[in-house]
Amino acid sequence: MTVEVDIVDEYLNRLLENHVAGVKETSNYPALARLFNEVGKKLQVRCIIHPRSKGAGIPDGGFFTANQLKIALTDEDRMLTQTPERGAIEVKGTSDDVLAIAKSKQVAKYLERYGQVLVTNCYDFQLVVQDGVNARVLERFRLAESEAKFWQAAAQPRKLAVAGGEQLVEYLKRVMLHAAPLTRAQDVAWFLASYARDARVRIERAELVALTRVRKALEEALGMQFTGKRGEHFFRSTLIQTLFYGIFSAWVLWSKKEGGRPGARFDWRVAGWYLHVPTENALFSQVVNRNQLEPLGLVAVLDWTGETLNRIDQSAFFASFDEGRAVQYFYEPFLEAYDPELREQLGVWYTPGEIIEYMVERVDRALRGELGIAHELRNEIDSDKKISTSAKCSSREPKRPEKVYTSLEAFSPERRITTREERG
């Protein structure tokens, strides 16, 4: 089992012990703090329970960054001089309604001072942020649908941890990083890969009928079938990549066209309007419709993805590279974070444009010089040097594959390249 499952398993065991013993709800605070700190360890984020507040009441906890913790203060005094950079925490009993608490005046006061609050009753977690003068209820994660169902499931903590542990840890990581600036392609790729892993879990739990419809749509669009165990894995990965690559690519093009308008917000539901590459547009359109996504439980995940893309500092993000290569810089770290095993299998590595041009040039010379094909493959592939050599990285429509194949018509059966075995 994974480390994430072990962390949540321990947390659930502590909650169960307190529940059986009938102690006060505040006895769950140490278990909750330990959960948060195990998750935040690699992120350099630490949870402090019961920090003092000044001017906005006393929240139950706060998320502090490593730089803040360099200043020597007791946990009780830290909030008097520091505001937790990653937001406050409000903890209630398992019988309390998290959504009602998130919309309460108490949380509104915390938002005014801290900007972000994680509300929880130990099994239900809700992120709330300040948006101008309004509170916005964002991501939510639940280990169970109700208090009764939670305690019923928690009676077998390991089983519940296996079922929801990895998702909970991913969710908490996103909460702890939500207030951090988004300026680098690697950071954006991490967030979207985190949502992609959540989406994959939802797909695995979806009803077979809903999944069959999407599979059929993808098979028709790709002209292939997914068979066997590896085919099943490839299907699910193709579905996820189609969604997230498509949405990110559309956001890049949207940013160029409309991102500079005051108050402009990207909407993933109309992402297809911005995808100019025919194959990508066709795949995306087959998948992104209400009838396909709702039964799979993916609408909420894609809403969160859209929220993250709207948090990106566009000026800083595009300042580090040409915007036409944004997807290139995103593609490799996304697949590495989402499915490193598949990345190894597919051999997905970033190839600089100069290397691609060299490869095309060498193939072109071989076709003309060694095989006697007069037509120039290079000119067909990239007659305009502004067009990217990779469709995934292009903000313009590249030459259609048929044009490339036209250049290869000279490969008749009589002139095909023979293998070493055939040559004897």
Buried (B, 14 or more C-beta within 10 A) or exposed (E): EEEBBBBBBBBBBBBBBBBEEEEEBEBBBEBBBBBBBBBBEEBEBBBBBBBBBEEBBEBBBBBBBEEBBEEEBEBEEBBEEBBBBBBBBBBBEBEBBBEEBBBBEBBBBBBEBBBBBBBBBBBBBBBBBBEEEEBEBBBBBBBBEEBEEBBEBBEEBBEBBBBBBBBBBBBBBBBBBBBBEBBBBEBBBBBBBBBBBBBBBBBEEBEEEBBEBBBEBBBEBBEEEBEEEEEEBBBBBBBBBBBBBBBBBBBBBBBBEEBEEEEEEBBBBEBBEBBBBEBBBBBBBBBBEEEBBEBBBBBBBBBBBBBBBBBBEBEEBBEEEEBBBBBBBBBBBBBBBBBEEBBEEEEBEEEEBEEBBEEBEEEBEEBBEEEEBEBBBBEBBBEEEEBBBBBBBBBEEBBEEEEEEEBEEEBEEEEEEEEEEEEE
